[in-house]
């Protein structure tokens, strides 16, 4: 009985030492990874992931819709808007992916039309880029058809950004 108890105690202590060694190795691995990440962050402070749940304040850098224009082209089954827009990257680093839309509203705030910004636009810091395309109009949706007869100054265009991926692979969520 004493021998069985001694063997059991020896096994338990061996397991405890084994588990403790394994735990210590995991802690050392994690500590070394944290130290490496701290070195990277100190070497390049821009490499920290950026996340935000609030909209950018007016004094913060941003992606800006600087200019836009449109024309309507009648087609057989409906028509299309030829929309051109310019974006300015005022962030201090380049942008390689954008998840955004441009919403068009009348002066009362009623939605007229919306388009998705080309996601793969590459913008260096401070760069202005022009893009656009032809976007089909559903002639049975009155709000979409209203814009064709409106003057540009009577249409409000707003850039709505959801996510931006910068060239250093940090992601800004708005």
C-alpha positions as CSV (number, residue, x, y, z in Angstrom):
1,X,0.0,0.0,0.0
2,X,2.8,2.4,0.9
3,X,4.6,1.6,-2.4
4,X,1.4,2.3,-4.4
5,X,1.0,5.6,-2.5
6,X,4.7,6.5,-3.2
7,X,4.3,5.6,-6.9
8,X,1.1,7.7,-7.1
9,X,2.8,10.7,-5.4
10,X,5.8,10.4,-7.7
11,X,3.6,10.3,-10.8
12,X,1.6,13.3,-9.6
13,X,4.7,15.3,-8.9
14,X,6.2,14.4,-12.3
15,X,3.0,15.5,-14.0
16,X,3.0,18.7,-12.0
17,X,6.6,19.4,-13.0
18,X,5.9,18.5,-16.6
19,X,2.8,20.8,-16.7
20,X,4.7,23.6,-15.0
21,X,7.6,23.2,-17.5
22,X,5.2,23.3,-20.4
23,X,3.4,26.4,-19.0
24,X,6.8,28.2,-18.4
25,X,7.8,27.4,-22.1
26,X,4.5,28.9,-23.3
27,X,4.9,32.0,-21.2
28,X,8.5,32.5,-22.5
29,X,7.3,32.1,-26.1
30,X,4.6,34.7,-25.5
31,X,7.0,37.1,-23.8
32,X,9.4,36.8,-26.7
33,X,6.6,37.5,-29.2
34,X,5.4,40.5,-27.2
35,X,9.0,41.8,-27.1
36,X,9.3,41.4,-30.9
37,X,6.1,43.3,-31.5
38,X,7.2,46.1,-29.1
39,X,10.4,46.4,-31.1
40,X,8.4,46.6,-34.4
41,X,6.1,49.2,-33.0
42,X,9.0,51.4,-31.7
43,X,10.8,51.0,-35.0
44,X,7.7,52.0,-37.1
45,X,5.0,53.7,-35.0
46,X,2.7,53.7,-38.1
47,X,2.5,49.9,-38.1
48,X,0.1,49.8,-35.2
49,X,-3.4,48.6,-36.3
50,X,-5.8,51.5,-36.3
51,X,-9.4,51.0,-35.4
52,X,-12.1,53.5,-34.7
53,X,-15.7,53.3,-34.0
54,X,-16.4,57.0,-34.4
55,X,-16.3,59.2,-37.4
56,X,-13.1,61.2,-38.1
57,X,-13.0,64.6,-36.6
58,X,-12.6,67.6,-39.0
59,X,-8.9,68.2,-37.9
60,X,-7.9,64.5,-38.4
61,X,-6.6,63.3,-41.8
62,X,-9.2,61.7,-44.0
63,X,-10.2,60.6,-47.4
64,X,-12.2,63.5,-49.1
65,X,-14.6,63.6,-52.0
66,X,-13.1,66.8,-53.6
67,X,-15.2,67.0,-56.8
68,X,-17.8,65.1,-58.7
69,X,-20.1,65.4,-61.7
70,X,-22.7,63.4,-63.6
71,X,-24.7,63.2,-66.8
72,X,-27.6,61.1,-67.8
73,X,-27.7,58.9,-70.8
74,X,-31.0,57.5,-72.0
75,X,-31.0,53.8,-73.0
76,X,-33.6,51.5,-74.5
77,X,-34.5,49.7,-71.2
78,X,-33.8,52.6,-68.9
79,X,-30.7,54.7,-68.7
80,X,-27.5,55.3,-66.9
81,X,-25.7,58.0,-65.0
82,X,-22.1,58.7,-66.1
83,X,-20.6,59.7,-62.7
84,X,-17.0,61.0,-62.3
85,X,-15.5,61.8,-58.9
86,X,-12.2,62.9,-57.3
87,X,-10.8,61.7,-54.0
88,X,-8.0,63.2,-52.0
89,X,-6.0,61.0,-49.5
90,X,-5.0,63.4,-46.7
91,X,-3.7,60.5,-44.5
92,X,0.0,60.3,-43.9
93,X,0.2,56.9,-45.6
94,X,-1.0,55.3,-48.8
95,X,-4.3,53.6,-49.3
96,X,-4.7,50.3,-51.2
97,X,-8.3,49.3,-50.5
98,X,-11.4,51.2,-49.8
99,X,-14.9,50.1,-48.7
100,X,-17.0,53.2,-49.4
101,X,-20.0,54.6,-51.2
102,X,-21.0,58.0,-52.5
103,X,-24.6,58.9,-51.6
104,X,-26.5,61.5,-53.6
105,X,-29.4,63.3,-51.9
106,X,-31.6,66.3,-52.7
107,X,-31.4,69.5,-50.6
108,X,-34.1,68.1,-48.3
109,X,-32.0,65.0,-47.6
110,X,-34.0,62.6,-49.6
111,X,-31.9,59.8,-51.2
112,X,-31.7,60.0,-55.0
113,X,-28.9,57.5,-55.9
114,X,-25.8,55.8,-54.6
115,X,-22.7,54.2,-56.0
116,X,-19.9,52.1,-54.6
117,X,-16.4,53.5,-54.8
118,X,-14.0,51.4,-56.8
119,X,-12.4,49.3,-54.0
120,X,-8.9,48.8,-55.5
121,X,-8.1,52.5,-55.9
122,X,-4.4,53.1,-55.0
123,X,-3.8,56.5,-53.4
124,X,-0.5,57.7,-52.1
125,X,-0.5,60.2,-49.2
126,X,-1.7,63.6,-50.5
127,X,-2.6,62.2,-53.9
128,X,-5.8,63.1,-55.8
129,X,-7.3,60.4,-58.0
130,X,-10.2,60.6,-60.4
131,X,-12.5,57.6,-61.0
132,X,-16.1,56.9,-62.0
133,X,-18.1,54.9,-64.4
134,X,-21.5,54.3,-65.9
135,X,-24.2,53.2,-63.4
136,X,-27.6,51.9,-64.5
137,X,-30.8,53.6,-63.5
138,X,-34.0,51.8,-62.7
139,X,-36.7,53.8,-64.6
140,X,-39.4,52.4,-62.3
141,X,-37.8,54.0,-59.2
142,X,-38.8,57.6,-59.1
143,X,-36.0,58.7,-56.7
144,X,-33.3,57.4,-59.1
145,X,-34.9,59.1,-62.1
146,X,-35.3,62.5,-60.3
147,X,-31.5,63.2,-60.4
148,X,-31.4,63.3,-64.2
149,X,-33.2,66.6,-64.3
150,X,-31.5,68.2,-61.3
151,X,-28.7,70.7,-61.4
152,X,-25.4,69.7,-59.7
153,X,-25.8,72.4,-57.1
154,X,-29.2,70.9,-56.0
155,X,-27.6,67.5,-55.4
156,X,-25.6,66.8,-52.2
157,X,-22.9,64.1,-52.7
158,X,-21.5,62.5,-49.5
159,X,-18.7,60.0,-49.2
160,X,-19.5,57.3,-46.7
161,X,-16.4,55.2,-45.7
162,X,-16.7,51.9,-43.9
163,X,-13.1,50.6,-44.1
164,X,-9.8,51.7,-45.5
165,X,-6.7,49.4,-45.8
166,X,-3.5,51.3,-45.9
167,X,-0.3,50.2,-47.7
168,X,1.2,49.0,-44.4
169,X,-1.9,46.7,-44.0
170,X,-3.4,48.6,-41.1
171,X,-7.2,48.9,-41.3
172,X,-9.3,51.9,-40.3
173,X,-12.9,51.1,-39.6
174,X,-15.3,54.0,-39.4
